[in-house]
Amino acid sequence: MIPHTSYRVLRSVALVLLIASQFSFARTHNELDNLFELSLSDLMDVEVVSSNKFKETARDVPASVVVVTRQEIAQRGYQTFTDVLNGINGMYEIDDYYWLGSKNFGVRGFFSTGQFNDMIILVNGVNQVSDKYSDYPDVKINVPVSAIERVEVIRGPMTVNYGSGAFFGVINIVTTPFESKEESGSFAEVGIDSESGYSAFVRQSGRSQDLAYSFDLGLYSIPGAEVPFLDITSDSSVLEYVGLDPSATTQGQQEDSRLYAHVALEHGSLYTDVSFAQTVKDVFDGQPSYYGGSEMTTHAFNVVAGMREQLADNVQIRLQGGFYHHGHVIDYEIFRPNYYEIDAQNTQSFDLEFNVDSRLSDQFRIVGGLYRRTVLNVLQTSDFAYYGLDFGHGESKLPRDDSFSTSALFSQLFFEPNDVVTLVGGLRVEHLDSYTMISGRGIVTEDPDDNRSPDSTDNRTVYISEFVPENNGFTISANAAAIFNLNKHHSVKLLFGEAVKQPSFTENYRQLPNAAPQLKPASITTFEINYSATFGESAYFSVGAFYNELDALLSITNTYDQNTGEWSFYSWNSGEKSTVGVEIES
């Protein structure tokens, strides 16, 4: 089901596609288009930017690197960005019917129920984090596969360059075709299937002297699979509770419609990147839905501007700032048609970053920077009768006009004693502010026929508490690497990395009603060895072994009280764990 706003957009897209049909439908050919024509050894020299935020070749990145090109996406028939992730060695997709509608991923043998928060996801270098959960839901990052030039995956802890959350690495989705030297290019495609839905995508990009531009617009919609509810839950009483027959299926309740718009401009050293994403998707939350299903509408707006300047032959700087908004509304359909209960959430934030890449000499290079991200607003309001009196109604938020920031200073030093060996060492000092949380639960109605007064302490409870991060908010992370490029065809990397993950705003406020202990940041230390080789023009082999030491992993516990009909949620830190793994690619 597409809302009226998106329907108007769809009609506009149809017009755009008709106009676009007057252009040549050939994509702009650029060096990325021809990646498949390069030899495998040349592919190792393709430049990536997601390791230290400046370009370097894949063979020189101090981490395990995977680059998925547009040609690979087309050859393997990937239809969505989550398909691309699922095809990457070490990642596996699990749809655990998370209540916000996003699919989840396990990484290197680890899986956390709910939101995906073990790797940082960027689009054209722009962090796509959702500030309330510190996660990366695919319903927020709905980049069409037709827009993707390449996907860079840096595996292993990357906290030194990206801060809290880069637990198992960084994923950067590159869509801008600015490597092209062509004056202009256009591309459009439409796919329609009576059973599986439709998709549409149009791109217009070009270059004129110092100005380069790219505009993308995409639509995607599928009706979803029909699955018997008893395949999701074995408890038929749950179905009867909402008025469903035990033979009921999810038909008409898994629709998924997505809209994506993106504009990127470069003029000399200046650039800007603006994107808007909207997903309308049927979701499940705690129990099955009735009638047409419970519908979530989520939207995200990002605007970034910056400059890249070559100050001298050996010094390059980058200054960037951005504003980010993310929100959703869930319209629940439970018990009967036109049933109205909702959950609404909104966050706003902005960040500033300064980076420098300096070649001190033929042997020494230093990369570093300053970073600050400020969360301006977090607000959730909800009304869930089926969650019970105390938990179902209320709000969770930052106090009005309050905010909190994460600040960081980081640096990496590269030492190249000869053409074969590169030694790398990095350090990051990060600070998270303390902040106040408000969580209110209970009756909020002003209905004069409702005898439960909203001011009664029996019917409404407000919790106010301050979260004070461990060590007054300071964390220190380090990494180190020894890279041996034995020749153009053989490379060995010895890697060490540390990462931390601070508890999210949501994980912290969940502690309040249960008087649960304050959470500590989770941490990981990884030792890894990676060997990659190319043989001739078409044979490639890579093997890597890693050892992880993990501590204080963040987990969530849900409990249901059958007597009161109430749910209780709280988080906790687990103990120490260690794992060993091997990854092989060819």
C-alpha positions in Angstrom: 0.0 0.0 0.0 1.5 3.4 -1.0 0.4 6.5 0.8 -1.0 9.4 -1.2 2.2 11.4 -0.9 4.2 8.6 -2.4 1.6 8.0 -5.0 2.0 11.6 -6.3 5.7 11.1 -6.3 5.2 7.9 -8.3 3.3 9.8 -11.0 6.1 12.4 -11.0 8.7 9.6 -11.4 6.7 8.3 -14.4 7.0 11.7 -16.0 10.7 11.9 -15.3 11.2 8.5 -16.9 9.4 9.6 -20.0 11.6 12.6 -20.2 14.7 10.5 -19.5 13.7 8.2 -22.4 14.6 11.0 -24.7 18.3 10.7 -23.6 20.5 7.9 -24.6 19.9 5.1 -22.1 23.5 4.1 -22.0 25.2 4.7 -18.7 28.2 6.9 -18.6 31.3 4.8 -19.1 33.9 5.5 -16.6 36.8 3.6 -15.0 34.5 2.0 -12.5 32.3 0.7 -15.3 35.4 -1.0 -16.7 36.5 -2.7 -13.5 35.5 -6.0 -14.7 37.8 -5.7 -17.7 40.8 -5.1 -15.5 43.1 -7.9 -14.4 42.7 -9.2 -10.9 46.1 -7.8 -9.9 45.0 -4.4 -11.2 41.8 -4.7 -9.1 44.0 -4.7 -6.0 45.1 -1.2 -7.0 41.6 0.2 -7.2 41.3 3.1 -4.7 39.0 3.0 -1.7 38.2 5.8 0.7 36.5 4.1 3.7 39.6 3.0 5.6 41.1 6.3 6.7 38.8 8.8 4.7 41.5 9.5 2.1 42.0 7.4 -1.1 44.4 4.5 -0.9 44.7 1.2 -2.8 43.0 -1.9 -1.5 46.4 -3.7 -1.1 47.6 -0.8 1.2 44.6 -0.6 3.5 45.5 -1.8 7.0 42.5 -4.1 7.2 40.8 -6.9 5.4 39.1 -5.4 2.4 36.3 -6.5 0.0 35.1 -4.3 -2.9 31.9 -5.3 -4.6 31.6 -3.7 -8.1 28.5 -2.8 -10.1 29.4 -5.6 -12.5 29.3 -8.2 -9.7 26.0 -6.8 -8.5 24.5 -7.2 -12.0 26.1 -10.6 -12.6 24.8 -12.1 -9.3 21.3 -10.6 -9.7 21.2 -8.7 -6.5 17.9 -6.8 -6.1 18.5 -4.9 -2.9 21.3 -3.5 -0.9 20.7 -6.2 1.7 21.2 -8.8 -1.0 24.7 -7.3 -1.6 25.6 -7.5 2.1 24.3 -11.1 2.3 26.7 -12.0 -0.5 29.8 -10.8 1.4 31.9 -13.5 3.1 31.5 -13.3 6.9 28.0 -11.7 6.8 24.7 -13.5 6.9 21.2 -12.1 6.8 18.5 -13.0 9.3 14.9 -11.6 9.2 13.9 -11.9 12.8 10.7 -9.8 12.2 12.2 -6.9 14.2 9.4 -4.5 15.1 10.9 -1.6 13.1 10.8 -3.7 10.0 14.5 -3.9 9.2 16.5 -7.0 8.4 19.4 -7.9 10.6 22.9 -9.3 9.9 25.3 -11.5 11.7 29.0 -10.7 11.3 31.9 -13.1 11.8 29.7 -15.5 13.7 28.0 -13.0 15.9 24.3 -12.0 15.8 22.3 -9.6 18.0 18.6 -9.8 17.9 16.9 -6.7 16.7 18.7 -3.8 15.0 21.9 -4.1 13.0 24.6 -2.2 15.0 27.8 -4.1 14.7 29.2 -2.2 11.7 29.1 1.4 10.6 27.4 2.0 7.3 28.2 5.0 5.1 26.7 6.2 1.9 29.3 8.3 -0.1 31.2 8.7 3.2 28.1 10.0 5.1 27.3 8.1 8.3 23.8 6.6 8.3 23.5 6.0 12.0 20.1 6.3 13.7 20.8 8.2 16.8 18.1 6.8 19.2 19.3 3.1 18.7 22.8 3.8 17.4 21.9 1.3 14.7 21.8 1.0 10.9 18.3 -0.2 9.7 18.0 -1.1 6.1 14.6 0.7 6.0 16.5 3.9 6.5 19.3 3.0 4.1 17.3 2.1 1.0 19.8 2.9 -1.7 18.6 1.2 -5.0 21.2 -1.3 -6.3 20.9 0.5 -9.7 22.5 3.5 -8.0 25.5 1.7 -6.6 28.9 2.1 -8.2 30.7 0.0 -5.7 30.5 -1.2 -2.0 33.6 -1.0 0.1 33.7 -3.4 3.1 36.5 -2.9 5.6 36.4 -5.9 8.0 37.7 -5.8 11.6 37.6 -3.1 14.3 37.7 0.4 12.9 37.1 2.5 16.0 40.3 4.5 15.5 38.9 6.2 12.4 35.2 6.0 12.9 34.6 5.8 16.7 32.0 4.0 18.7 30.1 1.4 16.7 32.7 0.3 14.2 32.9 -3.0 16.0 33.4 -5.4 13.1 34.2 -2.8 10.5 32.8 -0.2 8.1 30.7 -0.5 4.9 30.7 2.4 2.4 28.2 2.5 -0.4 29.5 4.7 -3.2 26.9 6.0 -5.7 28.4 9.1 -7.2 29.9 8.6 -10.6 32.3 11.5 -10.3 35.3 9.5 -11.5 33.8 9.9 -15.0 35.4 12.3 -17.4 32.4 12.3 -19.7 30.4 15.6 -20.1 27.1 14.0 -19.2 25.2 10.8 -18.9 21.8 9.4 -18.2 20.3 6.1 -17.2 16.8 4.8 -16.5 15.2 1.5 -16.0 11.7 0.2 -15.0 10.8 -3.3 -13.8 7.2 -4.6 -13.4 6.1 -8.0 -12.2 2.5 -8.8 -11.4 3.5 -11.0 -8.5 6.7 -9.4 -7.2 5.9 -5.7 -7.6 7.8 -3.0 -9.4 11.0 -0.9 -9.4 12.0 2.3 -11.2 15.3 4.2 -11.2 16.6 7.2 -13.1 20.0 9.0 -13.0 21.2 12.1 -14.6 24.8 13.1 -14.1 27.3 15.3 -15.8 30.4 17.4 -15.7 31.1 20.9 -17.0 34.5 22.4 -16.3 34.9 22.4 -12.5 31.2 21.4 -11.8 30.2 17.8 -11.5 26.6 16.7 -10.6 24.6 13.6 -10.0 20.9 13.1 -9.5 19.3 9.8 -8.5 15.6 8.9 -8.0 14.4 5.4 -7.3 11.2 3.6 -6.4 10.8 0.0 -5.2 7.7 -1.9 -4.1 6.9 -5.6 -3.4 3.8 -7.2 -1.9 5.7 -9.6 0.4 5.5 -13.3 1.0 2.4 -15.1 2.1 3.4 -17.1 5.3 1.1 -19.0 7.7 1.2 -17.3 11.1 1.8 -20.7 12.7 5.2 -20.8 10.9 6.1 -17.7 12.9 4.6 -18.7 16.2 3.5 -22.1 17.4 1.1 -20.6 20.0 -2.3 -20.4 18.3 -3.7 -18.5 21.3 -1.7 -15.5 20.2 -3.7 -15.5 16.9 -7.0 -15.9 18.7 -6.1 -13.0 21.0 -6.2 -10.6 18.0 -9.1 -12.3 16.3 -7.3 -14.4 13.7 -8.1 -17.9 12.7 -5.3 -20.4 13.2 -5.1 -20.9 9.5 -4.5 -17.2 8.9 -1.5 -16.1 6.8 0.5 -12.9 6.3 -1.1 -12.2 2.9 -1.3 -8.4 2.4 0.7 -7.8 5.6 4.3 -7.7 4.3 4.1 -4.9 1.7 7.3 -2.9 1.3 7.5 0.3 -0.7 10.6 2.5 -0.8 11.5 5.9 -2.2 15.1 7.3 -2.6 16.3 10.6 -3.9 19.9 11.8 -3.9 21.7 14.9 -5.3 25.5 15.4 -5.2 27.5 18.4 -6.4 31.2 19.1 -6.7 32.7 22.4 -7.7 36.4 22.6 -7.5 37.3 21.7 -3.9 33.7 22.2 -2.6 31.1 19.5 -2.5 27.6 18.8 -1.1 25.5 15.6 -0.7 21.8 15.6 0.0 19.6 12.5 0.3 16.0 11.7 1.3 14.8 8.1 1.9 11.3 6.9 2.8 10.1 3.4 3.5 6.5 2.3 4.0 6.5 -1.2 5.2 4.1 -3.6 7.1 5.6 -4.7 10.4 4.9 -7.0 13.4 5.4 -5.9 16.9 5.0 -8.5 19.7 2.0 -10.2 18.1 0.3 -10.7 14.7 -1.6 -7.9 13.0 -5.2 -7.9 12.0 -6.8 -6.7 8.7 -4.3 -5.0 6.4 -1.4 -5.2 8.8 0.5 -2.7 10.9 2.2 -0.1 8.7 5.4 1.8 9.5 6.5 4.9 7.6 10.1 5.9 8.2 12.0 8.7 6.6 15.5 10.1 6.7 16.9 13.4 5.5 20.7 14.0 5.3 22.5 17.1 4.1 26.3 17.3 4.1 28.6 20.0 2.8 32.4 20.2 2.8 35.7 20.9 1.1 38.7 19.0 0.0 41.8 21.0 -0.5 45.4 20.1 -1.6 47.3 22.6 0.5 50.7 21.4 -0.9 52.1 18.5 -2.8 52.3 16.5 0.5 49.3 17.9 2.5 45.6 17.3 1.9 42.8 18.4 4.2 39.0 17.7 4.4 36.4 19.8 6.3 32.9 18.5 6.4 29.7 19.3 8.3 26.2 17.7 8.2 22.7 17.7 9.5 20.6 14.5 9.9 17.0 13.9 10.6 15.3 10.5 11.1 11.8 9.6 12.2 9.1 7.0 11.9 5.4 6.5 12.6 3.8 3.1 13.1 0.1 2.8 12.6 -1.0 -0.4 14.4 -3.8 -2.6 13.0 -4.6 -5.0 15.9 -7.9 -6.5 17.0 -10.1 -4.9 14.4 -10.1 -2.7 11.3 -9.4 1.0 11.7 -7.8 0.3 15.1 -5.6 3.2 16.1 -2.5 2.9 18.2 0.7 4.4 17.3 4.4 4.7 17.9 6.2 7.9 16.7 9.9 8.7 16.9 12.1 11.5 15.8 15.8 12.4 16.1 17.9 15.3 14.8 21.7 15.7 14.9 24.6 17.5 13.3 28.4 16.8 13.0 31.6 18.5 12.1 34.8 16.8 11.1 38.3 17.9 10.1 40.8 15.5 8.5 44.4 15.9 7.4 46.6 13.6 5.3 50.2 14.6 5.3 53.2 13.0 3.7 56.0 14.0 6.1 58.7 12.3 4.0 59.2 9.5 1.6 58.9 7.1 4.5 56.4 8.8 6.9 52.7 9.6 6.4 50.3 10.7 9.0 46.5 10.8 8.8 44.3 12.3 11.6 41.5 14.5 12.5 39.0 16.0 14.9 35.3 15.0 15.1 32.2 16.1 17.0 28.6 14.9 16.6 25.8 16.5 18.6 22.4 14.8 19.1 19.9 17.7 19.3 16.7 15.8 19.9 15.4 12.3 20.8 11.6 11.9 21.2 9.4 8.8 21.2 5.7 8.9 21.9 3.6 5.7 22.0 0.2 4.3 22.8 0.1 0.5 23.0 -2.9 -1.0 24.9 -1.7 -4.6 24.4 1.6 -3.8 26.1 -0.2 -3.3 29.4 -1.0 -0.2 31.4 2.4 0.7 32.8 4.5 0.2 29.7 2.2 0.8 26.8 1.5 4.6 27.0 3.9 7.4 27.3 7.1 8.9 26.0 10.9 8.6 26.2 13.0 11.6 25.4 15.8 14.0 26.0 14.7 17.0 28.1 13.5 19.9 25.9 16.4 22.0 24.6 18.9 19.5 25.9 21.6 17.8 23.7 24.7 15.6 24.1 27.8 15.3 22.0 30.5 12.8 21.1 34.0 14.3 20.5 37.1 12.6 19.3 40.8 13.1 18.3 42.4 10.4 16.2 45.6 9.8 14.2 47.3 7.0 12.2 51.0 6.9 11.3 52.3 5.0 8.3 56.0 4.1 8.1 57.3 2.7 4.8 61.0 1.7 5.2 61.0 0.2 1.7 58.8 -0.8 -1.2 57.7 -4.1 0.4 56.9 -3.2 4.0 54.4 -0.7 5.5 53.9 -0.4 9.3 50.8 1.3 10.7 49.9 2.5 14.2 46.8 4.4 15.2 45.1 5.9 18.3 41.8 7.5 19.0 40.6 9.3 22.2 36.8 9.7 22.3 34.5 11.4 24.8 30.8 10.9 25.2 28.8 13.5 27.3 26.6 12.6 30.1 22.9 13.2 29.4 19.5 13.2 31.1 16.8 10.8 30.1 13.0 11.1 30.7 10.8 8.0 30.4 7.1 8.4 31.2 4.6 5.5 31.3 0.9 5.2 32.1 -2.4 6.7 31.1 -2.3 9.9 29.0 -6.0 10.1 27.9 -8.2 13.1 28.9 -11.4 11.2 28.1 -13.9 12.3 30.7 -15.5 8.9 30.6 -12.2 7.3 31.6 -12.1 7.0 35.4 -8.3 6.5 35.4 -6.9 10.0 36.0 -3.7 10.8 34.1 -2.5 12.6 37.3 -2.9 9.5 39.5 0.4 8.0 40.7 -1.2 4.6 40.2 -1.7 5.3 36.5 1.3 7.3 35.5 5.0 7.1 36.4 7.8 9.4 35.2 11.4 8.3 35.5 14.2 11.0 35.2 17.8 9.9 35.4 21.2 10.9 34.2 23.4 8.6 32.2 27.1 9.0 33.2 29.3 7.0 30.9 32.0 4.8 32.4 35.4 6.6 32.9 33.5 10.0 32.6 32.8 9.2 29.0 36.4 8.7 27.8 37.5 5.7 25.7 40.9 5.0 24.1 41.3 2.7 21.1 44.3 1.6 19.1 45.2 -0.3 16.0 48.4 -1.6 14.4 49.3 -3.3 11.1 52.3 -4.7 9.2 51.6 -5.0 5.5 54.0 -6.9 3.2 53.4 -6.4 -0.5 55.8 -9.1 -1.7 55.1 -8.2 -5.3 52.1 -7.1 -7.4 50.5 -10.5 -7.0 51.0 -11.5 -3.3 50.2 -9.6 -0.2 50.3 -10.4 3.6 48.7 -8.4 6.3 49.2 -8.7 10.1 46.5 -6.8 11.9 45.6 -5.7 15.4 42.6 -3.6 16.3 40.4 -2.5 19.2 36.9 -1.1 19.2 34.3 0.1 21.6 30.5 0.4 21.4 28.8 2.8 23.8 25.3 1.8 24.9 22.6 3.6 22.9 20.1 6.1 24.2 17.4 3.4 23.9 19.4 0.8 25.8 20.1 3.3 28.6 16.5 4.6 29.1 15.2 1.0 29.1 17.1 0.5 32.4 15.0 3.1 34.2 11.6 1.4 34.9 13.4 -1.7 36.1 16.1 0.1 38.2 18.6 -2.0 36.2 22.3 -1.3 36.5 23.9 1.3 34.3 25.5 -0.1 31.2 29.2 -0.2 30.3 30.6 0.1 26.7 31.2 -3.2 24.9 34.7 -3.8 23.6 36.5 -6.1 21.2 40.2 -6.8 20.5 41.1 -8.6 17.2 44.2 -10.2 15.9 44.1 -11.1 12.3 46.4 -12.4 9.5 45.3 -12.1 5.9 47.0 -13.4 2.7 45.8 -12.6 -0.8 47.1 -13.6 -4.2 46.3 -13.3 -7.9 47.4 -15.9 -10.5 47.3 -14.8 -14.1 44.4 -12.8 -15.3 41.5 -14.7 -13.7 42.5 -16.5 -10.6 42.2 -14.9 -7.1 42.6 -16.4 -3.7 42.4 -14.9 -0.2 42.5 -16.5 3.2 42.3 -14.8 6.6 42.3 -16.0 10.2 41.1 -13.9 13.1 40.9 -14.2 16.9 38.5 -12.0 18.8 38.4 -11.1 22.5 35.1 -9.6 23.5 33.9 -8.1 26.7 30.7 -6.6 28.1 28.6 -7.3 25.0 25.2 -5.5 25.1 22.2 -7.7 25.2 18.4 -7.2 25.7 16.0 -9.2 27.8 12.2 -9.2 27.2 9.9 -10.7 29.8 6.1 -10.9 29.6 3.8 -11.1 32.7 0.7 -13.1 31.8 -1.1 -11.9 34.9 -0.8 -8.2 34.1 -0.3 -8.4 30.3 2.8 -6.2 30.6 6.1 -6.5 28.8 9.4 -5.6 30.6 12.5 -4.7 28.6 16.0 -4.1 29.9 19.6 -4.4 28.7 22.7 -6.0 30.3 26.4 -6.5 29.8 27.5 -10.1 29.2 30.9 -11.4 30.3 34.1 -12.1 28.4 34.1 -14.2 25.2 36.7 -15.3 22.6 36.3 -16.6 19.1 38.4 -17.9 16.3 37.5 -17.9 12.6 38.8 -18.4 9.1 37.5 -16.6 5.9 38.4 -18.0 2.5 37.6 -16.3 -0.9 38.4 -17.2 -4.4 
